Structure formats: C-alpha cells, structure tokens
C-alpha cells in the first residue's frame, strides 16, 4: 500500500515530467494563431483580433499575444537561422510543430521582456501540451542551446557573413529577393538597412476620417496624433474596433500611405465629373475617395471582382454604385469615366510592418503573373477613361517590376496617354517622395506603407 502510494505521488509530483502539462493561455493562443498563419495561409490581421475577442484574456495578456505573434512572424527568418545553428537535424526537416513552438520561444528570449528561464520553461510547457513529451524534450534542448549565447554574440556571427544580401536577409529577417530588390531601388547599403529595419517596427493603428461623416479633429480628440501628411488621418491610442466613429462607419482604419494615394488621385481628378475605383475591395480607398467625391459634387462608382469584398465596399462608401465584375472587362459596361484609379493586386511588400507574413508568402515567381494582371487592369482603366481624363495606377509595393517598369511599359503600349507629374497634387510638406514624376513613399522616410502612385492623362 505504502509503495503504491509513493509511486503515485512521484507520478503526480509537480516537478515530474509525467504531470499534466499546463501551458499558460496566452502562449497557447499565440501558438494556435501562428500555426494557422504559418501552415494554413491565414492572415494574422484577420484571425488574431477574432481570436483575442473570443478569449477571456486580460488586456495585458492580449497585448502579450499580439506582440508575440506579430513579432515572431516578422523575425521568423533570423529565428530560423539561429535555431538551424544548434539543431542536430537540418532545420527544414524538423517537425513543423517543433519549428513553430521554437520560433515562439526564441522570440521571447531575444525580442521581448521575458526572463530567459521563464521563456524556456513556459515554451517547453507549451510544447508538452501541443506536441507531446518527446518533442518537448527536443524543444527544451534547442532553446537551452540558443539561449547559451546572448543576442549580441549571435549578431557578431551574422555580421561576419561576407555576402551583403545574405547577411542583411538574416539580420533583418527578410527573404533575399526582397533585400536584393531594395538594393535595386535604394542603391546604398545604409539606406537599405533603414528600409529593412523600418519593416520590423510595429505600426500603430492609423484612423481615417471620411469627409462629410467625420473629421480629423474628431479623431485627434480621441487622444491620437494627426498624421503628418494626410489631412484625414490620426494615430489611434484605443483599440479601433471599440471607437464609436468606427463602429458607426463614420471613419475607418487606413494607413497614411493609402490615404495619400486616395487624396492625391482625388486632387488630380477635381476637374472630372465621374470617378471609378476599378479594384475597390475591401473598400479602404473607395470609402475615402467616395466621401471626397460626394463633398465635391462628383459621381462615384466602385468595381470589385469578388462578391464578398464588393459587399464590404457597399458598407463603407458614401453614395455611388458598386459593380461586381472583372476590372479587365469594365469597358463592356459601355460607360466612360473622367477619372479612374486602378489600385492593382501586387506583392504587398510595401506593407510588411503591418502584414509581416507576406514577406514569407511571396516569391519572385509571383511577379510574372501579378505584373501581367497589373498591365491588363491598367490598360482596361485607360480604355474606360474619357479623352482628357485622369488615370491613377497604384500599388502597395516599391518593386521595380510593379512600379517603374509598369509605367514605362504602359506608355509604350498605349500611344493615347501621357504621364502627368504627381508633384502639384502632393501635400506641401511631403518631401523626397517623387521618382520620375511618380509618388513613391517609404516606411523609413515617411512613416507610411511604401505606396506607389503614377498619374496619366488620356490624350485621344
């Protein structure tokens, strides 16, 4: 009897590996979200708010989960490199569950205010719950080896890599093709480093006032700070979904760079009576452009290929009509417009601070399909524009293939257009944002997403 009781006490002892795992709810939720993003191509900005809203976590714990998920996605490349240096197996062959848990652990070790012992023990406890004992043992070994060196020492090893593309790719956690693209655009390594580093700084939510429905002053009164260039925006100090103006669809959530695209296009279109947003979903730019149009007595139409996204557009625009259809066949509707904006699908690498997983989803092979679609949509926008009308071509990417090359190709293909400089329509205090007559924003220069906008006029 005594021997049996003693054995039972050993098996249930708090220090025994046989006790039931008890991971904290914050890390468990972070792992579940990270798995959905990493393994099932979910988007963190869509599923994380929903998961947090359905949880019973305190606000402080919700903040911890947010920082852990977004931060791990941003620094995933560097975390993987460090883990690969201590793993006995090739890192690409390690079980995906181990990979995701270890990434969360490394992020706590080096990027958050979590003591080493707590980061390791809490992550191992999570691994016991979601992976099982044997895999948790491997996670424990990995984290103890990684944490044996401080981050500064790991950085010394990275800085010794001679190839600048490889070195910066690891150090700033970007795929090599994006680093290479930045060198093509920015030329000098110090400038490339600034751009890469800026993508790893979390962005505060930015609100947008929709003219006629709300004002920038109302947003500032909530405690935020007015945007530097956009006359409509303000940073948010509250959770946007809890702001009354947002709930009533009197204002929205929109990066300042995106606001500037809508503002500059609207300024250029002031002499035109009817405006079209060719690729309007999910509705951020359409909401702002339609509000400006209504305030200035202009007609507005939005087009979106996805019925679900078209419904989102309907909920936020200020008057006007929403069409559902392929933007490439818009001329079949038999309507011409004085101003058309084509904010085309793109790699999205201009918004990596807000959507960190995009850097790992995209590859150079995506460019050929995307650039073909972009060209077709731009040609369609030109065809749908009246003679003397204005066409705006916008992307959330600074990549040459999606910006400068598209502009030059469009001018060669279409003899009935000319490029119009965006300079007269830019805010006076917006500096260093002009490239060959186009607007090119940069996160490290302007504090916005790296948006691009070119204007054309249809001449015949």
C-alpha positions in Angstrom: 0.0 0.0 0.0 2.8 2.4 1.0 4.8 1.6 -2.1 1.8 2.2 -4.4 1.1 5.5 -2.7 4.7 6.5 -3.0 4.7 5.7 -6.7 1.5 7.7 -7.3 3.0 10.7 -5.6 6.0 10.5 -7.8 3.9 10.3 -11.0 1.9 13.4 -9.9 4.7 15.4 -8.4 4.7 19.0 -9.8 8.4 18.5 -10.8 7.8 15.3 -12.6 7.7 15.1 -16.4 4.7 12.9 -16.1 2.5 15.6 -14.7 -0.2 17.1 -16.8 1.1 20.0 -18.9 -0.3 23.4 -18.0 0.7 26.0 -20.6 -0.5 29.5 -20.0 -3.5 30.6 -22.1 -1.6 33.4 -23.8 1.2 31.3 -25.3 -1.3 28.6 -26.2 -3.4 31.1 -28.1 -0.3 32.5 -29.8 0.7 29.1 -31.0 -2.8 28.4 -32.4 -2.8 31.6 -34.3 0.8 31.2 -35.5 0.0 27.7 -36.8 -2.9 29.0 -38.8 -0.8 31.7 -40.4 2.3 29.6 -41.0 0.7 26.3 -42.0 -2.7 27.2 -43.4 -2.0 30.6 -45.0 -4.3 32.6 -42.7 -3.7 36.3 -42.3 -2.7 37.4 -38.8 -4.5 40.7 -39.1 -7.8 38.8 -39.7 -7.6 35.9 -37.3 -5.8 37.4 -34.4 -8.3 40.1 -33.5 -11.1 37.5 -33.7 -9.2 35.0 -31.5 -8.5 37.7 -29.0 -12.1 38.8 -29.0 -13.3 35.3 -28.3 -10.8 34.8 -25.5 -11.1 35.5 -21.8 -7.7 37.1 -21.6 -7.0 40.3 -19.7 -5.9 43.4 -21.9 -2.3 43.0 -20.8 -2.3 39.3 -21.9 -3.9 40.2 -25.2 -1.1 42.7 -25.7 1.5 40.0 -25.0 -0.1 37.6 -27.5 -0.2 40.4 -30.2 3.4 41.2 -29.7 4.4 37.5 -29.7 2.5 36.6 -32.8 3.4 39.6 -35.0 6.9 39.7 -33.7 7.6 36.1 -34.3 6.3 36.4 -37.9 8.5 39.4 -38.5 11.7 37.9 -37.1 11.0 34.3 -38.3 13.9 34.3 -40.7 16.5 35.3 -38.1 15.0 32.9 -35.5 15.2 30.0 -38.0 18.8 30.8 -38.8 19.7 30.7 -35.1 17.8 27.5 -34.5 19.4 25.9 -37.5 22.9 26.6 -36.0 22.1 24.5 -32.9 19.8 21.8 -34.4 21.2 18.4 -34.8 19.0 17.9 -37.8 18.7 20.1 -40.9 16.2 22.7 -39.9 14.0 22.3 -43.0 13.4 18.6 -42.0 12.4 19.3 -38.4 8.8 18.7 -37.4 6.7 21.8 -38.2 5.2 21.8 -34.7 8.6 21.9 -33.2 9.6 24.7 -35.6 6.6 26.9 -34.6 7.0 26.4 -30.9 10.7 27.0 -31.0 10.2 30.2 -33.0 7.9 31.5 -30.3 10.5 30.6 -27.7 13.4 32.3 -29.5 11.3 35.5 -29.9 10.6 35.6 -26.2 14.3 35.0 -25.5 15.7 37.8 -27.6 12.9 40.2 -28.6 10.6 40.5 -25.6 10.9 41.4 -21.9 10.8 37.8 -20.8 13.5 36.4 -18.5 15.5 33.5 -20.0 14.3 30.9 -17.5 10.7 31.9 -18.0 10.9 31.9 -21.8 12.4 28.4 -21.9 10.2 26.8 -19.2 6.9 28.3 -20.4 7.7 27.4 -24.1 8.6 23.8 -23.1 5.4 23.6 -21.1 3.5 24.7 -24.3 5.4 22.1 -26.3 4.4 19.3 -23.8 0.7 20.3 -24.3 0.7 20.7 -28.1 3.4 18.3 -29.2 4.0 15.7 -26.5 6.8 14.8 -24.2 9.5 13.6 -26.6 9.2 16.6 -28.9 9.0 18.9 -25.9 12.4 17.5 -24.9 13.8 18.5 -28.2 12.4 22.0 -27.9 14.0 22.3 -24.5 17.4 21.3 -25.9 17.1 23.8 -28.8 16.2 26.7 -26.6 18.8 26.0 -24.0 21.5 25.9 -26.7 20.2 29.1 -28.4 20.0 30.9 -25.0 23.5 29.9 -24.1 24.7 32.9 -26.2 23.3 36.5 -25.8 21.8 38.2 -28.8 24.8 40.4 -29.2 27.0 37.3 -29.7 24.6 35.9 -32.3 24.8 39.3 -34.1 28.5 39.1 -34.3 28.3 35.8 -36.1 25.7 37.2 -38.6 27.9 40.3 -39.2 30.8 38.1 -40.2 28.8 36.9 -43.3 30.5 38.4 -46.3 27.7 38.5 -48.8 25.6 41.6 -48.0 22.4 40.1 -49.4 22.6 37.0 -47.2 23.9 39.0 -44.2 21.1 41.6 -44.3 18.5 38.9 -45.1 19.3 37.1 -41.9 19.9 40.1 -39.7 16.7 41.9 -40.6 14.7 38.8 -41.3 13.7 39.4 -45.0 13.9 36.9 -47.9 16.9 37.6 -50.0 14.9 38.6 -53.1 13.3 41.5 -51.2 16.7 42.6 -49.9 18.0 42.5 -53.5 15.0 44.5 -54.7 15.7 47.1 -52.1 19.3 47.4 -53.3 18.0 47.9 -56.9 15.8 50.8 -55.6 17.9 52.4 -52.8 21.4 51.6 -54.1 23.3 52.3 -50.9 23.6 49.7 -48.1 22.9 52.2 -45.2 19.6 53.2 -46.9 18.6 49.5 -47.5 19.3 48.8 -43.8 17.0 51.7 -42.8 14.2 50.3 -45.0 14.6 46.8 -43.7 14.7 47.9 -40.1 11.6 50.0 -40.5 9.6 47.0 -41.7 10.3 45.4 -38.3 8.9 48.2 -36.2 5.3 47.6 -35.3 2.9 50.2 -36.7 0.3 51.9 -34.6 -3.2 51.7 -36.0 -4.0 54.7 -38.2 -7.5 56.0 -38.4 -9.0 57.9 -41.3 -11.8 60.5 -41.2 -14.3 60.2 -44.1 -15.2 63.8 -45.2 -18.9 64.5 -44.5 -19.0 61.8 -41.9 -16.2 62.7 -39.5 -13.2 65.0 -39.2 -9.5 64.7 -38.4 -10.1 66.9 -35.4 -12.6 64.4 -34.0 -10.0 61.6 -34.3 -7.3 63.7 -32.6 -9.8 64.4 -29.8 -9.8 60.7 -29.1 -6.2 61.1 -27.9 -4.4 60.3 -31.2 -1.9 62.4 -33.2 -2.7 63.9 -36.5 -1.0 62.3 -39.5 2.0 64.2 -40.9 0.8 64.5 -44.5 -2.8 63.3 -44.8 -5.5 65.8 -43.9 -7.8 63.0 -42.9 -5.8 60.7 -40.5 -4.7 60.3 -36.9 -2.9 57.6 -35.0 -5.1 55.6 -32.5 -4.4 55.1 -28.8 -7.5 53.0 -28.5 -8.5 49.6 -29.9 -10.0 50.8 -33.2 -13.0 48.4 -33.1 -14.0 50.0 -29.8 -14.2 53.5 -31.2 -17.7 54.8 -31.7 -16.9 56.5 -35.0 -15.5 53.3 -36.4 -18.5 51.2 -35.2 -20.9 53.7 -36.9 -18.9 53.6 -40.1 -18.2 57.3 -39.9 -14.4 56.7 -40.0 -12.1 53.8 -40.9 -8.7 52.2 -40.3 -6.3 53.1 -43.1 -2.5 53.5 -43.3 -1.5 57.1 -44.1 0.2 56.0 -47.3 -3.0 54.6 -48.6 -4.8 57.8 -47.6 -2.3 59.8 -49.6 -2.9 57.7 -52.7 -6.7 58.4 -52.4 -6.0 62.1 -51.6 -3.6 62.7 -54.5 -5.8 60.9 -57.0 -8.8 62.9 -55.8 -6.9 66.2 -56.2 -5.9 65.3 -59.7 -9.5 64.3 -60.6 -11.1 67.5 -59.4 -11.9 68.7 -62.9 -13.6 65.4 -63.8 -17.3 64.7 -63.0 -17.5 60.9 -62.6 -14.8 58.8 -60.9 -14.3 55.0 -60.9 -12.3 52.8 -58.5 -11.6 49.8 -60.7 -10.3 47.4 -58.0 -12.2 48.6 -54.9 -12.2 45.8 -52.4 -12.1 45.7 -49.5 -13.0 49.4 -49.6 -10.4 51.5 -47.7 -9.5 53.8 -50.6 -13.1 53.6 -52.0 -14.5 54.9 -48.8 -12.2 57.9 -48.7 -12.4 58.7 -52.4 -16.2 58.3 -52.5 -16.5 60.7 -49.5 -14.3 63.3 -51.2 -16.3 62.9 -54.4 -19.6 63.4 -52.6 -18.3 66.5 -50.9 -17.3 67.9 -54.3 -20.4 67.1 -56.2 -18.8 64.2 -58.2 -20.3 60.9 -59.1 -18.6 57.8 -57.8 -18.6 54.1 -58.9 -16.7 51.2 -57.4 -15.9 47.9 -59.1 -14.8 44.7 -57.4 -14.4 41.2 -58.8 -15.2 39.4 -55.5 -18.9 39.5 -54.4 -17.9 39.2 -50.8 -15.5 42.1 -51.0 -18.0 44.1 -53.0 -20.4 43.8 -50.1 -17.7 45.2 -47.8 -17.3 48.1 -50.2 -21.0 48.8 -50.2 -20.9 49.1 -46.4 -18.3 51.9 -46.3 -18.7 54.1 -49.4 -20.6 57.4 -49.3 -23.2 57.0 -52.0 -22.4 55.8 -55.5 -22.8 52.5 -57.1 -20.9 49.2 -56.6 -20.4 46.9 -59.6 -19.3 43.3 -59.3 -17.1 42.1 -62.2 -13.7 41.6 -63.6 -11.9 45.0 -63.9 -10.3 43.8 -67.1 -13.7 43.8 -68.9 -15.1 47.1 -67.5 -15.5 48.6 -70.9 -18.2 46.1 -71.7 -20.5 48.1 -69.5 -20.4 50.9 -72.0 -19.7 53.7 -69.5 -16.7 56.0 -69.7 -15.3 57.9 -66.7 -13.4 61.2 -66.2 -11.1 59.7 -63.6 -10.2 56.0 -63.0 -7.9 54.6 -60.3 -6.5 51.1 -60.6 -5.1 50.1 -57.2 -3.9 46.8 -58.5 -3.2 43.4 -56.8 0.5 43.3 -56.1 3.1 41.5 -53.9 2.3 43.8 -51.0 5.9 44.1 -49.9 5.3 47.8 -49.2 3.2 46.9 -46.1 5.5 44.4 -44.4 5.3 46.1 -41.0 1.5 45.6 -40.9 1.4 42.2 -42.6 4.7 40.5 -41.7 3.7 37.1 -43.0 3.6 38.5 -46.6 7.4 38.5 -46.8 7.4 34.7 -46.4 4.4 34.1 -48.7 5.6 35.9 -51.8 8.4 34.9 -54.1 10.0 36.2 -57.3 7.9 33.7 -59.2 4.8 35.5 -58.2 5.9 38.6 -60.2 5.2 37.3 -63.7 1.5 36.5 -63.0 1.0 39.7 -61.0 2.6 42.1 -63.5 0.6 40.6 -66.3 -2.6 41.2 -64.3 -1.5 44.7 -63.4 -0.8 45.5 -67.1 -4.2 44.2 -68.1 -6.0 46.2 -65.4 -4.1 49.4 -66.3 -5.0 49.0 -70.0 -8.6 48.5 -69.0 -8.6 51.6 -66.9 -7.2 53.6 -69.8 -9.9 52.2 -72.1 -12.6 53.2 -69.7 -11.4 56.8 -69.3 -12.7 59.7 -71.4 -10.3 61.7 -73.5 -8.8 64.3 -71.3 -9.5 62.2 -68.2 -7.1 61.1 -65.5 -5.9 57.5 -64.7 -4.2 56.6 -61.5 -2.1 53.5 -61.2 -1.3 52.4 -57.6 0.5 49.6 -55.8 1.5 48.7 -52.3 4.9 47.7 -53.5 8.1 49.6 -54.4 9.4 46.7 -56.6 10.6 48.0 -59.9 8.7 45.4 -61.8 5.4 46.6 -60.3 6.2 50.3 -60.5 8.7 51.9 -62.9 8.6 49.1 -65.4 4.8 49.1 -65.4 4.8 52.8 -66.1 7.2 52.6 -69.0 5.5 49.6 -70.5 2.1 51.3 -70.3 3.4 54.3 -72.1 4.9 52.1 -74.9 1.7 50.0 -75.3 -0.7 53.0 -75.2 0.0 55.9 -77.6 -3.1 57.6 -76.3 -1.8 58.5 -72.8 0.9 60.7 -71.3 2.3 60.7 -67.8 1.2 63.5 -65.5 3.5 64.6 -62.7 2.0 64.0 -59.2 4.0 66.9 -57.8 1.3 69.6 -58.0 -1.1 67.3 -56.0 1.2 66.3 -53.2 0.9 67.9 -49.7 3.4 70.7 -49.5 5.3 69.2 -46.6 5.8 65.7 -48.2 9.4 65.7 -49.3 11.6 63.1 -51.0 8.5 61.2 -52.3 9.0 61.8 -56.1 10.6 59.4 -58.5 10.4 60.1 -62.2 7.1 62.0 -61.8 5.5 59.3 -59.6 4.9 59.3 -55.9 6.9 56.6 -54.1 6.6 56.5 -50.3 8.9 54.7 -48.0 8.3 53.5 -44.5 11.7 54.6 -43.2 11.4 58.0 -44.8 7.7 58.9 -44.4 6.4 56.6 -41.7 3.8 55.1 -44.1 3.5 52.0 -46.1 5.6 52.1 -49.3 2.9 53.1 -51.6 3.4 54.0 -55.3 1.2 56.2 -57.5 1.5 57.3 -61.1 -0.9 59.6 -62.9 -1.7 59.5 -66.6 -3.9 61.6 -68.9 -5.8 60.1 -71.8 -4.9 62.2 -74.8 -7.0 60.7 -77.6 
